[in-house]
């Protein structure tokens, strides 16, 4: 009987793990900040990686969105641009965050550089519907060589231009574009499950 009671108690948590952690995009809510991780997402590949390892700085645009249950209404989204470069001698990557408060890190492996970018994509969950099903969508797009002229100083970045970039990438299914989703999930359940896990 104790065994059954224990499993009933943890059933909501197990269901949440199935909905969120059973996918490629992992979601957690720490305080009022929404965090995502994607251990199986590797965007430092192909032609962008070749350009980086040939000594070029390559920019990646990230979009993190919270969508309604039908995935048609965008409730909130966050944009960021990260510029990756490579040290040929150390065979390690450097990453610089360009849009919000600038930050940079160096001497990272490819996997660590990808993870650092996602760690810096958090945004506030305050004001989002806590008890309504939502979807979390992560999109990543590597800039092509012809786009690289906008990197210095990032004068060319605007919300409108980033919205256009991701709209175009989604429609044409570019090989340098990645999209992951998690949901449907309720942020209130996510917070509750994290609280139980910390006890």
N, C-alpha and C positions, 0 to 999 in steps of 0.2 A: 504493500500500500504506500509506504514511504517513497519507493522507487517511482510509482505512478504519479504521486503528488509532485515530486521533484520535476518530472518531465512536463507536467501540466504547467508548473510555474514558469519554466523556461521556454515554453512553446512559442510565445510571441517573439522572443529573442532569436530562436532558431528559424522562424519564418522570415524575420528580417534579414538574417544572414543569407538565406536562400535568395531573397529578392535583390539584395545589394551586392553581397560578396560572391554570389554565384556568377557574376559577370566580370568583364575585363576592367570595369571602372568601379573602384571602391570609394564609398562616401562616408564621411564622418563629420559630426558637428561638434566642435570644441568650443564651449562657451557660446558666443554668437557668431562664430566664424565657421564657414563651410570649407571643408578640406576634401581633396580627392587624391587618390593615388591610382596608378595604372601600371602594375609591375610587368605586364606583358606587352605594354606599348613601347616600341622601339622606333623612333623617328630619325635617329642618326644613322641613316642607311642610304644606299643608292647614290644618286648624283649629288644630292646636298652634302653627304658625307665626303664624297670625292673632292668636292670643291673646298670643304673645310680642311681636309688633309693636304690639299695642294697650297695651303697658305691663305685662303680667302676667308673673310668673315661672312657668315651666312645667318640671315635673320629668319626666325620662326615666329609666326603669329599664332597666338593662343586665344580661344574664346571658350569661356565656361558659362553655361546658361542653365537657368532653372525654368522649366516649362510646365504648363498646366497638364492635367491628366491626358488630354487629347494630343498633346505635343504640338499644338498649333499656336498657342499664346505663350510668348516669352515673358515670364514674370520678372526676371532679372538676368543680367549678363555682365560679364567682366571680360575686358580685353587686355592682353599684354603682349609685348614683343620682347623676345629674347634673342640676343646675338651670340652665336657660337664661334669660337676660334680654336686653333689647335697648336700646341707646342710640339714641333717636330722632334726636338731633342728629348723631351721628357715623355712624349707620346701621351699627353694628357690634354684635356679640354678646359677651356675657360668659357664662362657664360656671363653675360651682362643683361640685366633687366632694364628696359628702356623707357617704358611709358609712365608708370607710377614712380614712386620714389626709387631712384636708381640704386641698384645694388649689383655686385659682381662677386664671382667666386672663381678660383683657378685650381689647377692640379687635380682635376677630376677624371675618373674613367667615364666612358660613354654612358653607362648605366647610371652612375651617380649624377652626371650632368643632366640627364633626362629627368631624374627624380627631383633634383633641385629646382628645375623649372616648374614642375607641378606643385612643389611645396610653396612656391611663390605665386600661386594662382588663387589664394584664398580671398573670400570677400564676405561681408556681413550677411547673416541670415535674418537679421532683425527686420520685421515687417512682412516677411514671407508667410504664406498660410501654413500654420503648424500642423493642422489636422486634415488637410486636403491632400490627396495624392499628387505628387509632382514627379517630374523626370529631371535628371541631371545629365547634361550633355557637354562633353568635352570635344573641341575641335582644334586640330593643329594643322598648320599649313606652312610648308617651307617656301620661302621666297625663291623665285627663279632668278637666274643670273641677271636678266634684264631689269629686275626690280631693285637690285642692290644699291642703286644710286641714292635711295632715300635713307640709307642707314646713318651717315654722319650727322650727328645732332638731332636726328629724327624729326626734322622740320616738317616732313611730309605726312606724319601720322595724324590721323583724325578718326573719330568714332565713325563718321560716315564712310571713310575710305576702308576701314576695317570691316564694317558691315558688308560693303560691296565685295571685298576680297573673299569673305567666307561664303557669301551667297553664290558667287561665281564658282568657287571651288566645289561647293556641295552639288551644284547642278551638273558640272562637267566631270565630276569624279576624277580629279587629277591624281596622278600617281604619287604626288608629294603632299597629299591631304589625308588626314586620319580623323575618324569620328568614332567616339565611344559614348555609350549611354548607360545609365543605371536607373532602375525604377520599374513600376511606380512605387514610390515610398512616401512615408509621412515623416516630416522633420521632427515632430513631437515623439514619435516612436523611436526614431534614430537617437534622439537625446536620451530617452528613457533607457534604451538598451545600453548605451555607453555608460550611463550612470550605474546600472547594475553590474556591468563588467568591471567597473573600477572598485566595487566593494570587495 
